[in-house]
Amino acid sequence: MKVIHNVSDTQIYLRELRITSNKTIGFIPTMGALHDGHISLVEQSVKNNDITVVSVFVNPRQFNDKSDFENYPVNHQRDLDLLDKAGCNLVFLPSADDIYKNFVGFNMDFNGLDKIYEGEFRPGHFQGVVDIVYRLFEIVNPHKAYFGQKDFQQLAIIKLMTKLANFDIEIVSCPIVREKSGLAMSSRNLRLSQEQFKNAANIYKLLIVIANKLKVGDDTDKHCQYFIDEIEKISDMKAEYCVFCNPESLVSVKKINKNSEIIMCVAVWCGKIRLIDNIILVF
């Protein structure tokens, strides 16, 4: 496995592979603190492509909370060991000064997707996500890029950005990988205490309870209220939002219709750690 730290060397190396050697390139952008969810994306790319590239970069532009950025877990050696074992071919490990040199950002019309749900509570977050993913796509120029479905809204926005920027890149969405308890894997889980880790498993348990209750014709607001009420009975937990929406347009859904696909999405504070999860429902 090769590790490159600067933009120009990465571009030269990958251009040679893509153009001269005619290799297909799969790409997974990460902020490190890797877990089995990330590794599942790497393994999928390894299956589908000749070359798999992973970036490890904690992007300051997507943190609306400075302390969240400062406390983000970093362990590059552990990440590199995991990626090597998973079959990754190249790790791009840049500095902020290098990756953003002479790059102002990518301006796009979000069609309101950056103002709802996650965007309502994390102002500026999605512009930061778009900036780094656009820049990484420019540098790596992959054939396919892999993202987990846990960040459902981010996935929709990246698909929109890819289309607007005319990138010839296939965006591959992959299922959520969970802990044995059902808790969605996240780098933030490392910051949970043992008790919080146990309590946080109730997020997914409640999603399953509601999924089993739902039926055609139901008002979604009552199920959201049930989720909020139940989650806030648990020590040190508070719901930030609960919403049912169309998985592509993200338009809010207030009533369950027959022959529809809906995604139920939630954000929950567990102490000072913010966790998100979702479940896709088909009727």
N, C-alpha and C positions, 0 to 999 in steps of 0.2 A: 504493500500500500504506500502510495506517494503522498507526502504532505507539502503543500505549497502555501506560502504566507503572503504573496503579493499578487496584485491584479494582472500585471503584464505577463509574468511567467505562467500564470494559470491560463490566460487567453492563448498564448503561444502553444502551450502543451496540448490544450484541447482542440485548437484549430488543426493541428497536425493530425490528431486522431480522427477528427470528424471528416476532414477534407481529403487528406492523403491516404489514410488507412481505411476510410469509409466505415468508421465505427459508429454504432448508435449509442447515444449518451442519455442516461437517466440521471435525474438530479433531485436531491432532497435538501431544501434549505432548513437549517435548524439553528437554535440558539444554544446548543450544547445541553449539558445536564441530561444526557440521553437516557431513555428508558426503553422498555420492550415495544412501546408504540412506535418510537422512531425506528427501532431496529426492524420492525415489521415492514416499514416503508422501504428500508434499504434492501431487505431480502426480496421484496416484490420487484424492485428495480433491477437487482442482480439477475432475476429470472427473465426479465423482459428486454434487457439491453446488454450490449457488449461491454460498456464502461459505466460504472456508477460513481457519481460525484456527490459528496456531501459537504455543505458549507457549515461551519461552526462560527457563529458571530452573534454576540448579544447586541442587538440593535437598539441604540439609545433613542432613536426617533419614535419608536412605537410605545414607549413608556410615558404615560401621562402622570405617573406617580414616581418621583425621583427616588424615593426610598425603595420602591419595588425594583427599580433598575439596580440600585446599589446592593440589594440583598439577593439578586438573582444568583443561584448556585453555579459556580464555575469549577470544573475539574477536567481540564483538557486531556490529561494522560488517561484517565478512565474512559473518556469519550473515544479517544484514539484506539484504545485496546478493544472496545466493543465494536467499533467500525471495522477494524482489521479482521476480527473474528467473523463478522457478518459478510465479508467478501467485498467491502468497499474498495474501489481502485484509487480514488483520489479524494483527499480532504483539503478543502480550501479554508484556510484559517487566517483571515485578513485582520488588519487594524482598521479602526473607524476612519482615520486620516487617509488611508490608502483607498478604501472602497468608496468614500464620498468625495474624493479629490475631483474638483471641477464638475461635480454633479449636484445640481440644485434640487432636483426632485422631478416627479412625474405628475403633471397636473391632469386630472381627469374628472369627468362628470360621474359622480357616484350614483346618480339617480336616487338620491336620498338614502342609499344603503348604509352610509356611514353615520347616520343620525339616529338610527333606531337600535333597540336592543343593546348590544355591546357598545355601539357608538354613542348612545345616550349617556352612558355612565363612564365612558373612556374617551373624552374629547381629544381629537387629533390622533388617536391610536391607529385608525385604518389608513390615514395618509402616510404614517410612518411605515406601516406594513407594505403598502403599495410602493413606496420609495425603495425599500430594500429589496423586495422581490423583483421589481423592474430592473434594478441595478444588477442583481445576481443573474437574472435572465440574460442581460446584455453580456455579462462576463462569460458565463458558462455556455450559453446558447445550446441548451439541451434539446433532445427530441421529445422527451417526456419529463414531467415534473410531478412529484408525488406529495400529497397532503392528506392528513388525517381528517376524518369527518367530525371530530370533537369540536374543532373551530369552524363550525358550519357557516357562520357569517363571513369569516375570513376567506373561506373557500369560494363562496359566491362572488366576493369582491375580486379575488384573484382571477377567477374565470372572466369577469367583466374587464378587468385591466388587460388581460392577455388578448382579448378580442379588440379592445380599443387601441392597443399599442401595435396591433398586427404582428404579434409574435407567432411564429409557426411552431407552437409548442402544445403538446397534448397534456392537459391537466388531468391527472389521475387521482380520484378520491378513494381513500381506503378506510375500511371500517375502524371504529374505535376499539382500541385494545384496553382491557380492564384488568385490575387487580383481582385476586381470587374473591375478594369481598364484593366485587362489582364496581367499585370506584374507578372512574375513568383515569387511566394513567396520565400523569402530568408531571412536569419538572417541579411544579409547585408543591407536589405531595411530599417532597423531601423536607419541606419546612413545617409540616404538620407534626404535632406531638403524637404520641402513641394513642392517647384518648381521642384526639381530633381525627386521626386517621380512621379509627373505628367508627366514630360518629358520622364522618363524611360518607361512609358507605351507604347511609340512609338516603342519599340523593338518588342513586340509581334504583334502590329498592322502591322508593316512592314512584319513580317513573314507571316501573313495571306494574305497580299496583294500579296506577291510573290507566295505563295502557290496557289492562285487563278489564277495567270498568267501562271504558269508552264504548259508545255505540252510535250508530248513525242517528242524526237529529239532535245530539247533545249540544248544549251551550258550553263552549270551552272555558268561559270565565269561571264557572263554578268548579271546574277541575283544577284550574290554576289556583283558585283560592284554597282549595283543599290541600294542594301541595304546599302553599305558603304557610297555612295554619299548622300542618303536621311537621314541617321542617323546623318551625320556630318553637316547637315543643322540646326540641333537642338542645341540650346544653351548648352554649357558645356558637349557635348557628342562626343565621338570619338570611332570608331570601332577598335577593336584589330584584330579580324579575322572573316571571314565568310567562311563556307565550307559546301559542300554537301558530304556525305559519306555513306558507307554501315553501317547500325546500329549494325551489329555484328562484322565484321572485322575492321571497321573504315577506310577501304580503300577509298581514295578520289574518288568521282564520277564526271566526267567531262561532261557527256552527259546523258540525261534522256532516259532510255530505257523502252519499254513496259513491263508490268507485273513485275515491280521492286518496291522494298521498299527502300526509301532513307530517311536519316535524315539530315535536314538542321540545322547547329549549328552555334551560334554566341557568341562572347564575346565583350562587350561594356563597355567603361569607362564612368561613369556619374560623372563628377568631379573627386574625388579621390576614388570613389567606383567602383569596378569592378563587372559587372553583366554578367551572362551567361543565355542562353535560347536555346531552340531547338524546332523543329516541325517535326513530322514524316509524310512522304508523300508516298502515295501508287498510283501507276500508272497501 
